[in-house]
């Protein structure tokens, strides 16, 4: 069904609902408090009136300033949790007769009322989009208002269902994609900034370039996540080799390697809802069907946590097995690095590779997790750490975040499940022999 037609249909139903509930009482100057509107919405039964009330709540929310939105979320936290009387009765019934019916009632009674409120708000035309923006606003407040995490937990619970893989649509993004979507690709690119329309065209139009995005039927022309792919004849070491204006275009039929070089989440309000693992695997399968000659699927990935970790560790270089001169070399500023002779630069590059291997294979958070977020994503999806590339990204951001080092993760379709299991159950980083060889002996 055409989504524009469906949207118009829902709006007309909501308009009819406005008439049914005498919507003039919500008009300017006579609007009811949001809390009362939410209670009306939860207590109502009619579908048309429910849609109108949902639309009224969302319109009122969008008018709120920051203080008003905080008060709204605090209201959801305090007044729209579980119905405690119903919950206590359900607990007593279960203790007396723990049958399937009592379990079902206990489950229903323990659900916070705000979850049903969100479901009903989702009935409004454009409701899904507003709820995603609503959670985006909530996420900005959690650091200073940690009590609101219970409200966020309800958003995440519902969004995990509403945005599961079965509802997502994979679309290829190319130079003929509508301009409003292309503008969002430029805006949402989070790894390697797209400078202008010419830059975007170089990433989409050539025969050896692909871009794919997931969309949701309720968020028309709003990508959820997208991946940029380079088709090459080998595993790349440097991002400039993929993005250079002067690079030679490879016929797609001659490519043997698909390189996922940028993955960007687009909706901050869907943070924590996983799409990337499905995206990479489906794109790999689709590309393999399109181009049977492809047999290597890799990333060229940033390592955003490396420089921060290394800076802390170098406070006590002996713990890394480093002498003071080696530590000073790793801490050198870009101008100092540029002044090194070839031998000095080679020694520093070797040290950087060794420290990156240490960071990836041995460094852990206090809870035992791999430190780097990009590493957790790819390793958790079943990739193997294939290669460490010193000098992979010498742009300002690359130098600041990882001293210019990038890595390749390899997705071997035959090994994905075993790699995922090793990482998920034992926090084991599956790595190539080339990466393992970079490790210094423990305690060296």
C-alpha positions as CSV (number, residue, x, y, z in Angstrom):
1,X,0.0,0.0,0.0
2,X,1.2,3.5,-0.8
3,X,2.4,5.0,2.5
4,X,1.3,8.5,1.6
5,X,-2.3,7.2,1.0
6,X,-2.2,5.3,4.2
7,X,-1.0,8.4,6.1
8,X,-3.9,10.4,4.6
9,X,-6.3,7.6,5.6
10,X,-5.1,7.6,9.2
11,X,-5.3,11.3,9.4
12,X,-8.9,11.3,8.2
13,X,-9.8,8.7,10.8
14,X,-8.1,10.9,13.5
15,X,-10.0,13.9,12.2
16,X,-13.3,12.0,12.5
17,X,-12.2,11.0,16.1
18,X,-11.7,14.7,16.9
19,X,-15.3,15.4,16.0
20,X,-16.5,12.4,18.1
21,X,-14.8,13.6,21.2
22,X,-15.6,17.3,20.8
23,X,-12.0,18.1,20.0
24,X,-12.6,21.9,20.5
25,X,-11.9,21.4,24.2
26,X,-8.3,20.8,23.1
27,X,-8.1,23.9,21.0
28,X,-5.8,26.8,21.7
29,X,-6.4,28.4,25.1
30,X,-8.6,25.5,26.4
31,X,-6.1,22.6,26.2
32,X,-6.3,20.0,28.9
33,X,-3.2,19.1,30.9
34,X,-1.1,16.4,29.3
35,X,-1.5,14.0,32.3
36,X,-5.3,14.2,31.9
37,X,-5.1,13.6,28.1
38,X,-2.9,10.5,28.8
39,X,-5.5,9.2,31.3
40,X,-8.3,9.8,28.8
41,X,-6.3,7.9,26.2
42,X,-5.7,4.9,28.4
43,X,-9.3,4.7,29.6
44,X,-10.8,5.1,26.1
45,X,-12.0,2.3,23.9
46,X,-13.0,3.8,20.6
47,X,-10.4,3.5,17.9
48,X,-11.2,6.8,16.1
49,X,-11.4,8.7,19.3
50,X,-8.2,7.0,20.5
51,X,-6.3,8.1,17.4
52,X,-7.5,11.6,18.0
53,X,-6.5,11.6,21.6
54,X,-3.1,10.1,20.7
55,X,-2.6,12.9,18.2
56,X,-3.5,15.5,20.8
57,X,-1.0,14.1,23.3
58,X,1.8,14.1,20.7
59,X,1.0,17.6,19.5
60,X,1.0,18.9,23.1
61,X,4.4,17.1,23.7
62,X,5.9,18.7,20.7
63,X,5.0,22.2,22.0
64,X,6.9,21.6,25.2
65,X,10.2,23.2,26.0
66,X,13.0,21.3,27.7
67,X,11.7,21.9,31.2
68,X,8.2,20.8,30.1
69,X,9.5,17.6,28.5
70,X,11.4,16.7,31.7
71,X,8.2,17.2,33.7
72,X,6.4,15.0,31.2
73,X,8.9,12.2,31.6
74,X,8.9,12.5,35.3
75,X,5.1,12.2,35.2
76,X,5.4,9.0,33.2
77,X,7.9,7.7,35.8
78,X,5.7,8.6,38.8
79,X,2.2,8.1,37.6
80,X,2.2,5.6,34.8
81,X,4.1,2.6,36.4
82,X,2.3,-0.6,37.2
83,X,-1.1,-0.6,38.8
84,X,0.0,-1.6,42.3
85,X,-3.5,-2.7,43.5
86,X,-3.9,-4.9,40.5
87,X,-0.3,-6.2,40.9
88,X,-0.8,-7.1,44.6
89,X,-4.0,-8.9,43.8
90,X,-2.3,-10.8,41.0
91,X,0.6,-11.8,43.3
92,X,-1.9,-13.1,46.0
93,X,-3.8,-15.0,43.4
94,X,-0.6,-16.6,42.0
95,X,0.5,-17.6,45.5
96,X,-2.9,-19.3,46.1
97,X,-3.3,-20.9,42.7
98,X,-0.1,-20.8,40.5
99,X,-1.8,-21.9,37.3
100,X,-1.4,-20.5,33.7
101,X,-4.2,-18.0,34.2
102,X,-2.6,-16.6,37.3
103,X,0.7,-16.3,35.6
104,X,-0.8,-14.5,32.7
105,X,-2.6,-12.0,35.0
106,X,0.6,-11.5,37.0
107,X,2.4,-10.7,33.7
108,X,-0.2,-8.2,32.6
109,X,-0.5,-6.6,36.1
110,X,3.3,-6.0,36.3
111,X,3.5,-4.1,33.0
112,X,3.9,-0.4,33.5
113,X,0.9,1.6,32.3
114,X,3.2,3.8,30.2
115,X,3.9,0.8,27.9
116,X,0.2,0.7,26.9
117,X,0.2,4.5,26.7
118,X,3.1,4.3,24.2
119,X,1.2,1.6,22.2
120,X,-1.8,3.9,21.9
121,X,0.3,6.9,21.1
122,X,1.7,4.9,18.2
123,X,-1.8,4.8,16.7
124,X,-1.6,8.5,15.8
125,X,-0.6,9.4,12.2
126,X,3.2,9.8,12.4
127,X,3.1,8.5,15.9
128,X,6.1,6.2,15.5
129,X,8.3,9.0,14.3
130,X,7.3,11.3,17.2
131,X,7.9,8.5,19.7
132,X,11.4,8.0,18.3
133,X,12.1,11.7,18.7
134,X,10.6,11.5,22.2
135,X,13.1,8.9,23.3
136,X,15.9,10.9,21.7
137,X,14.9,13.8,24.0
138,X,14.8,11.4,27.0
139,X,18.3,10.0,26.3
140,X,19.7,13.5,26.6
141,X,18.3,13.7,30.1
142,X,19.4,10.3,31.5
143,X,22.8,11.4,32.7
144,X,21.4,14.0,35.0
145,X,18.1,12.2,35.7
146,X,19.0,8.6,36.1
147,X,15.6,7.8,37.6
148,X,14.1,8.2,34.1
149,X,15.9,5.0,33.1
150,X,12.7,3.0,33.9
151,X,10.9,5.0,31.3
152,X,13.7,4.4,28.8
153,X,13.5,0.7,29.5
154,X,9.9,0.7,28.4
155,X,10.8,2.5,25.2
156,X,13.6,0.0,24.5
157,X,11.2,-3.0,25.2
158,X,8.6,-1.7,22.7
159,X,11.1,-0.5,20.1
160,X,12.8,-3.9,20.1
161,X,9.5,-5.4,18.9
162,X,8.4,-2.6,16.6
163,X,11.7,-2.4,14.8
164,X,12.6,-6.1,14.6
165,X,14.1,-7.5,11.4
166,X,10.8,-8.7,10.1
167,X,9.6,-5.1,9.7
168,X,12.7,-3.7,8.1
169,X,13.1,-3.1,4.4
170,X,16.5,-3.1,2.8
171,X,16.9,-0.6,0.0
172,X,19.9,0.2,-2.2
173,X,20.9,3.9,-2.1
174,X,22.2,5.1,-5.4
175,X,22.6,8.4,-7.3
176,X,18.9,8.1,-8.5
177,X,17.5,7.8,-4.9
178,X,15.2,10.8,-4.1
179,X,17.2,13.9,-3.0
180,X,15.5,14.1,0.4
181,X,17.0,10.7,1.3
182,X,20.4,11.5,-0.2
183,X,20.5,14.7,2.0
184,X,19.9,12.5,5.1
185,X,22.8,10.2,4.0
186,X,25.1,13.2,3.9
187,X,23.8,14.4,7.3
188,X,23.9,11.1,9.1
189,X,27.3,9.9,7.9
190,X,29.1,9.3,11.2
191,X,32.4,7.7,10.2
192,X,33.9,9.5,7.2
193,X,32.2,12.9,6.7
194,X,30.7,13.4,3.2
195,X,32.0,16.9,2.2
196,X,29.5,17.8,-0.5
197,X,27.3,16.4,-3.3
198,X,30.3,15.6,-5.4
199,X,31.8,13.5,-2.6
200,X,28.5,11.7,-2.2
201,X,28.3,11.0,-5.9
202,X,31.8,9.4,-5.8
203,X,30.5,7.0,-3.1
204,X,27.3,6.0,-4.9
205,X,27.6,6.2,-8.7
206,X,30.8,4.3,-9.7
207,X,30.4,0.6,-10.6
208,X,32.6,-0.5,-7.7
209,X,30.5,1.3,-5.0
210,X,27.4,0.3,-3.2
211,X,25.3,1.7,-0.4
212,X,22.4,0.0,1.4
213,X,20.0,1.2,4.1
214,X,17.3,-0.3,6.3
215,X,14.0,1.5,6.4
216,X,10.8,1.0,8.5
217,X,7.3,1.3,6.9
218,X,6.3,3.8,9.6
219,X,9.3,6.1,9.0
220,X,9.0,6.9,5.4
221,X,12.2,8.1,3.7
222,X,14.0,8.0,7.1
223,X,16.9,5.6,7.0
224,X,17.5,3.7,10.2
225,X,21.1,2.6,9.4
226,X,23.2,2.5,6.3
227,X,26.4,0.9,5.1
228,X,28.8,2.1,2.4
229,X,30.6,-0.6,0.5
230,X,33.7,-0.6,-1.8
231,X,34.2,-3.4,-4.2
232,X,38.0,-4.1,-4.6
233,X,40.5,-6.6,-5.7
234,X,42.2,-6.9,-2.3
235,X,41.8,-6.1,1.4
236,X,42.5,-2.3,1.8
237,X,44.9,-0.8,4.4
238,X,44.1,2.9,4.1
239,X,40.8,4.7,3.9
240,X,42.3,7.2,1.4
241,X,42.7,4.4,-1.1
242,X,38.9,4.0,-1.0
243,X,37.9,7.7,-0.9
244,X,40.5,9.3,-3.2
245,X,39.1,11.3,-6.1
246,X,42.0,10.0,-8.2
247,X,41.4,6.3,-7.6
248,X,40.9,4.0,-10.5
249,X,37.3,2.6,-10.8
250,X,37.2,-1.2,-10.8
251,X,34.6,-3.1,-12.9
252,X,32.2,-4.7,-10.5
253,X,32.6,-8.1,-12.2
254,X,36.4,-8.0,-11.5
255,X,36.0,-7.4,-7.7
256,X,36.9,-10.2,-5.3
257,X,36.5,-8.3,-2.0
258,X,33.5,-6.3,-0.5
259,X,34.7,-3.7,2.0
260,X,32.2,-2.3,4.5
261,X,34.0,0.9,5.2
262,X,31.3,3.0,6.9
263,X,28.3,2.0,9.0
264,X,26.1,4.9,10.4
265,X,23.1,4.7,12.7
266,X,20.7,7.5,11.7
267,X,18.1,7.7,14.5
268,X,19.5,8.6,17.9
269,X,16.1,7.7,19.4
270,X,16.8,4.1,18.4
271,X,20.1,3.9,20.2
272,X,20.6,0.4,21.6
273,X,18.2,-1.2,19.1
274,X,20.5,-3.5,17.0
275,X,20.2,-3.3,13.2
276,X,23.8,-3.5,12.1
277,X,24.3,-7.2,12.4
278,X,21.3,-7.9,10.2
279,X,22.4,-5.3,7.7
280,X,25.9,-6.6,7.2
281,X,24.9,-10.2,6.8
282,X,22.0,-9.4,4.4
283,X,24.2,-7.1,2.3
284,X,26.9,-9.7,2.1
285,X,24.4,-12.3,1.0
286,X,22.8,-10.0,-1.6
287,X,26.2,-9.0,-3.0
288,X,27.3,-12.6,-3.2
289,X,24.2,-13.3,-5.3
290,X,24.7,-10.3,-7.5
291,X,28.5,-10.9,-7.9
292,X,29.5,-14.5,-7.5
293,X,33.1,-13.6,-7.8
294,X,33.1,-12.0,-4.4
295,X,34.7,-14.3,-1.8
296,X,36.1,-11.9,0.8
297,X,33.9,-9.7,3.1
298,X,35.8,-7.3,5.3
299,X,35.6,-4.0,7.0
300,X,38.0,-1.1,7.2
301,X,37.2,0.1,10.6
302,X,38.1,3.0,13.0
303,X,39.2,2.2,16.5
304,X,37.8,5.1,18.5
305,X,38.9,4.1,21.9
306,X,42.5,3.3,21.2
307,X,44.2,6.7,21.8
308,X,42.3,7.3,25.0
309,X,43.3,3.8,26.4
310,X,46.9,4.2,25.3
311,X,47.2,7.6,27.0
312,X,46.1,6.2,30.3
313,X,48.3,3.1,30.0
314,X,51.4,5.2,29.2
315,X,51.2,6.8,32.6
316,X,52.9,3.6,33.7
317,X,54.7,2.4,30.6
318,X,56.5,-0.5,32.4
319,X,53.1,-2.2,32.7
320,X,53.0,-2.5,28.9
321,X,56.6,-3.6,28.8
322,X,57.8,-0.3,27.4
323,X,60.8,1.8,28.2
324,X,60.7,5.5,28.7
325,X,62.0,6.2,25.1
326,X,59.4,4.0,23.6
327,X,56.6,5.6,25.6
328,X,57.8,9.1,24.5
329,X,57.8,8.0,20.9
330,X,54.1,6.8,21.2
331,X,53.2,10.1,22.9
332,X,54.8,12.3,20.2
333,X,52.7,15.0,18.7
334,X,51.9,15.0,14.9
335,X,54.6,17.6,14.1
336,X,57.2,15.5,16.0
337,X,56.2,12.4,14.2
338,X,56.5,14.2,10.9
339,X,60.1,15.1,11.8
340,X,61.1,11.5,12.4
341,X,63.5,9.9,9.9
342,X,62.4,6.6,8.1
343,X,64.0,4.4,10.8
344,X,62.4,6.3,13.6
345,X,59.0,6.3,11.9
346,X,59.3,2.5,11.3
347,X,60.1,1.9,15.0
348,X,57.1,3.9,16.1
349,X,54.8,2.2,13.6
350,X,55.9,-1.2,14.9
351,X,55.2,0.0,18.5
352,X,51.7,1.2,17.5
353,X,50.9,-2.1,15.9
354,X,52.0,-3.9,19.0
355,X,50.0,-1.7,21.3
356,X,46.9,-2.0,19.1
357,X,47.2,-5.8,19.3
358,X,47.5,-5.5,23.1
359,X,44.4,-3.2,23.2
360,X,42.3,-5.6,21.0
361,X,43.4,-9.0,22.4
362,X,44.1,-8.3,26.1
363,X,42.7,-5.0,27.3
364,X,39.3,-5.3,29.1
365,X,36.9,-3.0,31.0
366,X,36.4,-3.6,34.7
367,X,33.5,-5.9,33.8
368,X,35.6,-8.0,31.5
369,X,34.3,-6.5,28.2
370,X,36.4,-5.7,25.1
371,X,37.0,-1.9,25.5
372,X,36.5,-0.7,21.9
373,X,32.8,-0.2,20.9
374,X,33.4,-0.9,17.2
375,X,35.3,-4.0,18.1
376,X,32.4,-5.3,20.3
377,X,30.0,-4.7,17.4
378,X,31.9,-6.6,14.8
379,X,33.3,-9.4,17.0
380,X,29.9,-9.8,18.5
381,X,28.5,-10.3,15.0
382,X,31.0,-13.1,14.4
383,X,33.8,-11.3,12.5
384,X,37.5,-12.1,12.9
385,X,40.1,-9.5,13.6
386,X,42.0,-9.9,10.4
387,X,44.7,-7.1,10.2
388,X,46.0,-4.0,12.0
389,X,46.8,-1.1,9.6
390,X,49.1,1.5,11.0
391,X,48.7,4.7,9.1
392,X,45.2,3.7,7.9
393,X,43.6,7.0,8.6
394,X,45.8,10.1,8.9
395,X,42.9,12.6,8.9
396,X,42.6,14.8,12.0
397,X,39.9,12.6,13.6
398,X,41.8,9.4,12.9
399,X,45.0,10.7,14.5
400,X,43.0,12.0,17.5
401,X,41.1,8.8,18.2
402,X,43.5,6.1,17.2
403,X,46.9,7.6,16.2
404,X,45.9,6.9,12.6
405,X,45.5,3.1,13.1
406,X,42.6,1.2,11.5
407,X,41.7,-2.5,11.5
408,X,40.1,-5.0,9.2
409,X,37.4,-7.3,10.5
410,X,36.7,-10.3,8.3
411,X,33.3,-11.9,7.9
412,X,33.8,-15.4,6.8
413,X,30.3,-16.7,6.3
414,X,31.3,-20.2,7.3
415,X,32.8,-19.2,10.6
416,X,30.4,-16.4,11.8
417,X,28.4,-18.5,14.2
418,X,31.4,-20.1,15.9
419,X,33.2,-16.8,16.2
420,X,30.1,-15.2,17.7
421,X,29.7,-18.0,20.2
422,X,33.4,-17.7,21.3
423,X,33.0,-14.0,21.8
424,X,29.5,-14.1,23.4
425,X,30.2,-16.9,25.8
426,X,33.9,-16.5,26.7
427,X,34.8,-13.0,25.5
428,X,37.3,-14.6,23.1
429,X,38.6,-12.3,20.4
430,X,39.1,-14.5,17.3
431,X,42.1,-13.1,15.5
432,X,44.3,-14.0,12.5
433,X,47.8,-15.3,13.1
434,X,49.2,-12.0,11.7
435,X,47.5,-10.1,14.5
436,X,48.5,-12.5,17.2
437,X,52.2,-12.3,16.1
438,X,52.1,-8.6,17.0
439,X,51.6,-9.3,20.7
440,X,54.5,-8.9,23.0
441,X,55.0,-11.7,25.4
442,X,53.0,-11.1,28.6
443,X,55.1,-9.2,31.1
444,X,57.8,-8.3,28.5
